């Protein structure tokens, strides 16, 4: 960035900083949202709950389907082009 450009765009600096911070927050949130480890851990916990008798087969099947759909979403995102 040249001296003239820097001087002329100085009033926009707070906006650029805010946008940069928002982009960093979005990237961190997406990394956390698309992490498969918590979903896998939830599947293990779900199976443990079934084996211990804390939930029945119907509840297990319903929640397992939700978690597997979530894993499919995560895997599809990992294979496709990233924006």
C-alpha positions as CSV (number, residue, x, y, z in Angstrom):
1,X,0.0,0.0,0.0
2,X,1.4,3.3,-1.0
3,X,1.6,6.4,1.2
4,X,-1.2,8.2,-0.6
5,X,-3.4,5.2,-0.5
6,X,-2.7,4.7,3.1
7,X,-3.6,8.3,4.0
8,X,-6.7,8.3,1.9
9,X,-8.0,5.0,3.3
10,X,-7.1,5.8,6.9
11,X,-10.7,6.5,7.9
12,X,-11.6,3.0,6.8
13,X,-9.1,1.4,9.1
14,X,-11.6,0.6,11.9
15,X,-13.9,-1.0,9.4
16,X,-11.1,-3.1,7.9
17,X,-10.1,-4.2,11.4
18,X,-13.6,-5.2,12.3
19,X,-14.0,-7.1,9.1
20,X,-10.7,-8.9,9.7
21,X,-11.8,-9.9,13.2
22,X,-15.2,-11.1,11.9
23,X,-13.4,-13.3,9.3
24,X,-11.2,-14.7,12.0
25,X,-14.2,-15.5,14.2
26,X,-16.0,-17.2,11.4
27,X,-13.0,-19.3,10.5
28,X,-12.6,-20.4,14.1
29,X,-16.3,-21.2,14.4
30,X,-16.3,-23.2,11.2
31,X,-13.2,-25.2,12.3
32,X,-15.0,-26.1,15.5
33,X,-18.3,-26.8,13.8
34,X,-16.8,-29.1,11.2
35,X,-14.6,-31.1,13.6
36,X,-15.7,-34.7,13.5
37,X,-14.1,-35.7,16.9
38,X,-17.0,-34.5,19.1
39,X,-19.5,-36.2,16.9
40,X,-17.6,-39.5,17.1
41,X,-17.3,-39.0,20.9
42,X,-21.0,-38.5,21.1
43,X,-21.6,-41.8,19.1
44,X,-19.4,-43.6,21.7
45,X,-21.3,-42.1,24.6
46,X,-24.6,-43.0,22.9
47,X,-23.6,-46.6,22.5
48,X,-22.5,-46.7,26.1
49,X,-25.8,-45.3,27.2
50,X,-27.6,-48.0,25.3
51,X,-25.5,-50.8,26.8
52,X,-26.0,-49.4,30.3
53,X,-29.8,-49.3,29.7
54,X,-30.1,-45.5,30.1
55,X,-31.8,-45.2,26.7
56,X,-33.9,-47.7,24.6
57,X,-33.3,-48.9,21.1
58,X,-35.8,-46.3,19.6
59,X,-34.0,-43.4,21.2
60,X,-30.6,-44.8,20.2
61,X,-31.6,-45.2,16.6
62,X,-33.0,-41.7,16.4
63,X,-30.0,-40.0,17.9
64,X,-27.6,-42.3,16.0
65,X,-29.2,-41.2,12.7
66,X,-28.8,-37.6,13.7
67,X,-25.1,-38.0,14.5
68,X,-24.4,-40.0,11.4
69,X,-26.1,-37.4,9.3
70,X,-23.9,-34.8,11.0
71,X,-20.8,-36.9,10.2
72,X,-21.9,-37.1,6.5
73,X,-22.3,-33.3,6.4
74,X,-18.7,-32.9,7.8
75,X,-17.3,-35.5,5.4
76,X,-19.1,-33.9,2.4
77,X,-17.7,-30.5,3.4
78,X,-14.2,-31.9,3.6
79,X,-14.4,-33.4,0.1
80,X,-16.0,-30.4,-1.7
81,X,-14.4,-27.1,-2.7
82,X,-13.9,-24.6,0.2
83,X,-15.2,-21.1,-0.2
